[in-house]
Amino acid sequence: MSVFREEITLANAVDISMARNGLIPDTKIRKVTIEAMPDTGAWTLVINEETRQKLGLAIEETSESTLADGKTDTYEVTEGVKIRWKNRSTVLPAIVVPDAKEILLGALPLEAMDLMVDPVHQQLVGVHGAEPLHVLY
């Protein structure tokens, strides 16, 4: 299967909550739109340190993880990140691989947004059609 990327928007979920409660204006929500590689071998969202800093994400814990190259190490796990792809979104923590060259959209966010990889057309598609089965706001 070939590698492909999809445009997603990542936002700091704490900022979203603060804006919803009137503590900050919507314009202060830290977010980035990036190209991410769907990767069903990754368990969640994988970001690099640069992206973590742009989003202002706090570290919640550390977790031992094994990368695709077989390297096992301890990585930081962030607070919630809102992940948006087209008309679908979810909130999950991200694993921070400091020097990662690719942002990876893993199995948990794909499942939460009712998405699957279409290897023939090299794109993400809805498992249950154009409308997601569940949309989390």
Secondary structure as GFF3:
##gff-version 3
##sequence-region A 1 137
A	DSSP	beta_strand	6	12	.	.	.	ID=ss1
A	DSSP	alpha_helix	13	20	.	.	.	ID=ss2
A	DSSP	three_ten_helix	26	28	.	.	.	ID=ss3
A	DSSP	beta_strand	31	38	.	.	.	ID=ss4
A	DSSP	beta_strand	45	47	.	.	.	ID=ss5
A	DSSP	alpha_helix	49	55	.	.	.	ID=ss6
A	DSSP	beta_strand	59	66	.	.	.	ID=ss7
A	DSSP	beta_strand	72	78	.	.	.	ID=ss8
A	DSSP	beta_strand	81	85	.	.	.	ID=ss9
A	DSSP	beta_strand	88	92	.	.	.	ID=ss10
A	DSSP	beta_strand	94	96	.	.	.	ID=ss11
A	DSSP	beta_strand	103	105	.	.	.	ID=ss12
A	DSSP	alpha_helix	107	112	.	.	.	ID=ss13
A	DSSP	beta_strand	115	118	.	.	.	ID=ss14
A	DSSP	beta_strand	123	126	.	.	.	ID=ss15
###
